[in-house]
Amino acid sequence: MAMKSKIADNQRDIAEKESMIKSTNEELSSMRQLLSEAQEELKLQKKSIDELEEKLRTQYRISRMKDIEIEGLKARLHQRKEQDMTNGTKWGKYEVRLTSPSAEECTNVLAKIDDNHRHIYLSNSSSDVAQLLIVPLLQKRSITSLYILSTPLTHDFIDLFSSQMLDDNTLESLYLNHNSIDDVGVITLVKSLKHNKKLLYLSLDFNTEITSLSVPSLAEFIRINSTLSVLYVASTSIDNKGVLDLADSLKFNTKLGKIVVDQKHKAICSQFVGKTNRLDFSYTTATAYEYTGVNLGGLFV
């Protein structure tokens, strides 16, 4: 009888332990489920944070683009008034405007300019004077906007200027307008800009010596560069085929917001380009000397 009682006690102990093991396993399973749910919740929260950070980056980029567009608008509004003023140097809080400056004036500007003067306007000058002024300014790494108007630039200047652009300096807006650059200059320039990470706006408007010969280089630049927001090539001598080739290059670049071309190309683009929402067609018919170097069409469709 004692043996049977002992066996019965052992069986009860075993049953209790098995019950405890089962209960423990159930608790572990429940904890694993809770852990899995917590991990999934963390993943969702991380995804939400990543999406929020991306939205913030996009909003910052849009805000920066608007600031730059405002600077471009200021340049357009001031240009006609500037053309009626005597030659010389005009100082603003954040800008310096030089019209037909002498070498001595350029030297004075280089001596006086500080980091607050981020926007430089040079018009009706020579390539030699431009080189004397622009290259040292770029080396200061504080200039964000550069407007060169009605200043025929030599290939030697473009070579030197482009070498400065190989290094990601602070320049965000570059306007070379009013017969300041030709095909050879464009080819050299955009080669140096392919991997530039700062430039947002590039305007080549009102350069009649820019033809479709430079389009292959421009198209390659568009395909490779991942930062540029707007490219202006209105009032040049690029033909319909050249514009279509530029439009085709947009397939490989989702960052470039738009290319601005002449209104006369709209019909052919509407016929052969699936979507033209990233092409803007300038209504500008004014001559280069009626406006500033930036696109003054004002009306885009």
C-alpha positions in Angstrom: 0.0 0.0 0.0 2.9 2.3 0.8 4.4 1.7 -2.6 1.1 2.5 -4.4 0.7 5.6 -2.4 4.2 6.7 -3.3 3.6 6.0 -7.0 0.4 8.0 -6.8 2.2 10.9 -5.2 4.9 10.8 -8.0 2.2 10.8 -10.6 0.6 13.8 -9.1 4.0 15.6 -9.0 4.6 14.7 -12.6 1.1 15.9 -13.6 1.7 19.2 -11.7 5.0 19.7 -13.3 3.6 19.0 -16.8 0.8 21.5 -16.0 3.4 24.1 -15.0 5.5 23.4 -18.1 2.4 23.7 -20.3 1.4 27.0 -18.5 5.0 28.3 -18.9 5.0 27.4 -22.6 1.7 29.2 -23.1 3.1 32.3 -21.3 6.2 32.1 -23.5 4.1 31.8 -26.6 2.0 34.8 -25.5 5.2 36.8 -24.8 6.6 35.9 -28.2 3.3 37.1 -29.7 3.5 40.4 -27.8 7.2 40.8 -28.7 6.3 40.2 -32.4 3.5 42.7 -32.2 5.8 45.2 -30.5 8.5 44.7 -33.2 5.9 45.3 -35.9 4.7 48.4 -34.2 8.3 49.7 -34.0 8.7 49.0 -37.7 5.5 51.0 -38.5 6.7 53.8 -36.2 10.1 53.8 -37.9 8.5 53.9 -41.3 6.3 56.9 -40.2 9.4 58.7 -38.9 11.2 58.0 -42.2 8.3 59.3 -44.2 8.0 62.4 -42.0 11.8 63.1 -42.4 11.4 62.8 -46.2 8.5 65.2 -46.1 10.5 67.7 -44.1 13.4 67.3 -46.5 11.1 67.9 -49.4 9.5 71.0 -47.7 13.0 72.4 -47.1 13.9 71.9 -50.7 10.7 73.5 -51.9 11.3 76.4 -49.6 14.9 76.8 -50.8 13.7 76.7 -54.4 11.2 79.5 -53.7 13.9 81.6 -52.1 16.0 81.2 -55.2 13.1 82.0 -57.5 12.5 85.2 -55.5 16.1 86.2 -56.1 15.6 85.5 -59.8 12.5 87.7 -59.8 14.4 90.5 -58.1 17.0 90.3 -60.8 14.3 90.6 -63.5 12.6 93.5 -61.9 15.7 95.5 -61.4 17.4 94.9 -64.8 15.7 97.5 -66.9 16.2 100.1 -64.3 19.9 99.1 -64.1 20.3 99.5 -67.8 19.4 103.2 -67.6 21.9 103.8 -64.9 25.5 104.9 -65.4 28.2 102.2 -65.4 29.7 101.3 -62.1 29.2 99.2 -59.0 26.0 99.1 -56.9 26.1 97.7 -53.4 23.2 96.1 -51.7 22.9 94.4 -48.3 23.1 90.9 -50.0 24.2 91.7 -53.5 26.7 93.5 -55.7 25.9 94.7 -59.2 28.6 95.6 -61.7 27.9 97.2 -65.0 30.8 97.6 -67.4 33.3 97.6 -64.5 36.9 98.4 -64.9 39.7 96.1 -63.6 40.2 98.6 -60.7 36.6 98.4 -59.7 36.7 94.6 -59.7 39.8 94.8 -57.5 37.9 97.1 -55.1 34.9 94.8 -55.0 37.1 91.8 -54.1 38.7 93.8 -51.3 35.4 95.0 -49.9 33.0 92.1 -50.4 32.0 90.0 -47.4 30.1 86.8 -46.8 26.7 88.6 -46.7 27.0 89.5 -50.4 25.9 86.2 -51.8 24.4 87.4 -55.2 26.7 88.8 -57.9 25.4 90.5 -61.1 27.9 91.3 -63.9 26.7 92.9 -67.1 28.2 94.5 -70.3 31.7 93.4 -69.4 34.6 91.6 -71.1 35.8 88.1 -70.5 39.1 89.3 -69.1 37.3 91.5 -66.5 34.9 88.6 -65.7 37.8 86.3 -65.1 39.5 88.9 -62.9 36.3 89.1 -60.8 34.5 85.8 -60.9 37.2 83.2 -60.3 38.4 84.8 -57.0 34.8 85.2 -55.9 34.0 81.5 -56.4 37.1 80.7 -54.4 35.5 82.6 -51.4 32.8 79.9 -51.4 30.1 82.2 -50.2 28.4 83.2 -53.5 25.1 81.4 -54.0 23.8 83.3 -57.2 25.8 84.5 -60.2 24.4 86.4 -63.1 26.6 87.1 -66.1 24.8 89.2 -68.7 25.8 90.5 -72.1 29.4 89.5 -71.5 30.9 87.3 -74.3 32.9 84.7 -72.4 36.0 83.2 -74.1 36.7 79.5 -74.1 39.7 80.1 -71.8 37.4 81.7 -69.3 34.9 78.9 -69.5 37.7 76.3 -69.0 38.8 78.1 -65.9 35.3 78.7 -64.6 34.3 75.1 -65.2 37.3 73.9 -63.2 36.0 75.8 -60.3 32.6 74.2 -60.7 34.1 70.7 -60.6 34.3 71.2 -56.8 30.9 71.5 -55.2 31.1 75.1 -54.2 28.2 77.2 -52.8 26.8 78.3 -56.2 23.1 77.4 -56.4 22.0 79.7 -59.3 24.0 80.3 -62.5 22.7 82.6 -65.2 24.8 83.0 -68.3 22.6 85.1 -70.7 22.5 87.6 -73.5 25.0 86.1 -75.9 27.5 85.3 -73.2 28.2 81.6 -74.1 28.2 79.4 -77.2 28.0 75.7 -78.0 31.7 75.0 -77.1 31.3 76.9 -73.8 28.1 74.9 -73.0 29.8 71.6 -73.7 32.7 72.5 -71.4 30.5 73.9 -68.7 28.0 71.0 -68.4 30.8 68.5 -68.4 32.0 70.0 -65.1 28.4 70.1 -63.7 27.4 66.5 -64.2 28.1 65.5 -60.6 27.7 68.9 -59.0 25.5 68.6 -55.9 24.7 72.3 -55.2 23.5 73.9 -58.4 19.6 74.2 -58.6 19.1 76.7 -61.4 21.0 77.0 -64.7 19.9 79.6 -67.2 21.3 79.8 -70.8 18.5 82.0 -72.2 19.1 84.6 -74.9 22.3 82.9 -76.3 21.8 82.7 -80.0 25.1 80.9 -80.5 23.8 77.9 -78.5 22.5 75.4 -81.1 21.5 71.8 -81.2 25.2 70.9 -81.5 25.4 71.2 -77.7 22.2 69.2 -77.1 23.9 65.8 -76.7 26.1 67.2 -73.9 23.1 68.9 -72.3 21.1 65.7 -72.5 23.9 63.7 -70.9 24.1 66.3 -68.2 20.4 66.0 -67.5 20.6 62.2 -67.3 23.5 62.2 -64.8 22.9 65.3 -62.6 20.6 64.7 -59.6 20.3 68.1 -58.1 19.3 70.7 -60.8 15.7 71.9 -60.5 15.3 74.1 -63.6 17.1 74.4 -66.9 16.4 77.5 -69.1 17.3 77.3 -72.8 14.7 79.7 -74.3 15.7 82.2 -76.9 18.6 80.1 -78.2 19.1 78.5 -81.6 18.2 74.9 -80.5 15.8 73.4 -83.1 12.8 71.2 -82.7 14.8 67.9 -82.8 17.2 69.3 -80.1 14.3 70.2 -77.8 12.8 66.7 -78.3 16.1 65.1 -77.4 16.2 67.3 -74.2 12.7 66.2 -73.4 13.6 62.6 -73.9 16.5 62.9 -71.4 13.9 63.8 -68.7 13.0 60.1 -68.6 16.2 59.4 -66.8 16.0 62.3 -64.3 13.1 62.6 -61.8 14.7 65.5 -59.9 14.7 68.1 -62.6 11.5 70.0 -62.3 11.3 71.6 -65.7 13.1 72.6 -68.8 12.1 76.0 -70.2 12.1 76.3 -74.0 10.6 78.6 -76.6 6.8 78.7 -77.2 7.5 77.8 -80.9 8.4 74.2 -79.9 5.1 73.5 -78.1 3.3 72.0 -81.1 6.0 69.5 -82.0 6.5 68.6 -78.3 2.8 68.0 -77.8 2.8 65.7 -80.8 5.8 63.5 -79.9 6.3 63.8 -76.2 3.9 61.8 -74.1 3.7 64.3 -71.2 4.9 67.9 -71.4 4.2 68.9 -67.8 7.9 69.1 -67.2 8.4 71.4 -70.2 7.6 75.1 -69.9 7.1 77.1 -73.0 8.2 80.7 -72.8 6.0 83.4 -74.5 8.9 85.8 -74.5 9.4 87.6 -77.8 11.5 90.5 -76.5 15.1 90.9 -77.4 17.9 90.0 -75.1 18.6 93.6 -74.2 15.1 94.4 -73.1 15.3 92.2 -70.0 17.7 90.6 -67.7 19.5 87.4 -68.3 16.9 85.2 -66.6 13.9 84.0 -68.4 11.3 86.8 -68.5 8.6 85.1 -70.3 6.6 85.4 -67.2 3.9 83.3 -68.8 4.4 79.6 -68.8 2.0 76.9 -69.8 
